[in-house]
Amino acid sequence: MVVSRRGASVRTPRVSSESQQSPASARIIVGDCVAEMAKLPAAGVDIVFADPPYNLQLQGDLKRPDDSRVDAVVDDWDKFASFGAYDDFTRAWLLACRRVMKPSATLWVIGSYHNIFRVGAILQDLGFWILNDIVWRKSNPMPNFRGRRFTNAHETLIWAARDPAKKNYTFNYEALKAGNDDVQMRSDWFIPLCTGEERLKGRDGKKLHPTQKPEALLARVILAASRPDDLVLDPFCGTGTTGAAARRLGRRFIGIERELQYAAAAERRIAATTPLPQPTLAGFTTAREAPRVPFALLIERGLLAPGTKLVDAKKRHRALVRADGALTLGEAVGSIHRIGALAQGLEACNGWTFWHVETPQGLTVIDALRAKVRAQIER
């Protein structure tokens, strides 16, 4: 399967300041997610993030060694009569998601060992194509109080494409890599649990929702697999973490939540979220999408003159710039790439990053000159 590895294209329509500020860009629907998704238009959603019930199968209260009660998930929405009932529920909401997703859309679903393997199998049965599983490593996990098992220090996210035949799903590979010190983003993410001021509290001072996810986790998901103004759907909206992250990052949002108190909290939270300034959300222009600039154009624009000597970073090799845009190295004549490879005894070379020009300020890589030309072209 071929992936379109790019950041948000500069040719992609951008969010206007008006749409960024409009509360209409985010909707919370109260009701059953399967029934409510059936009312949405088909093939309109760009990305789904789902945090479904985990079906934890807790038997009685969970207590600490001092006999104090742990505030665990004991709500009715996490209880199912059997594994078969849970599977039927999973199949129903995944089919509903599939209908509203664009053919190029992707879906993220998070879970624990209690449910994620069952969800993954059903995803594959329904025709989704699993792209990655992501391990969310928690820097501050809840300990295993009974000392009978390993501490559950992670959860798993599955990232899947709606259609295995589609090649144009969004993956902002270059942007993620640039933000990760030019190293590919890995599939293990080290992010703390939602605590402190981010954790929503009820009037009693206790956490409002037992499984509120950290906004940093949702921000990474949204930045990885969507573009500004894309439509994000969360069928298990909870207290609106996905919606808050989507609004802050200039995406549109639909959340579905059947518990009225959670839906109300989500609406307040999203309405209070301020979108980031437009320049911070601007498209990441990748090398593939940038306008092609022939080396000869640098000569035509007066950035390099025929007869200029180009050198490598350590000044071990020198090549002469010709009037026609080729380079001369000894008896050899060729492109910046061919001559760069010849100088090093290699099969190939990126001449834009290999060759430099000497200036009063020091060596300047010729790729910086290409960037100037591109800036002029894009104005």
Disulfide bonds with the S-S distance in Angstrom:
none
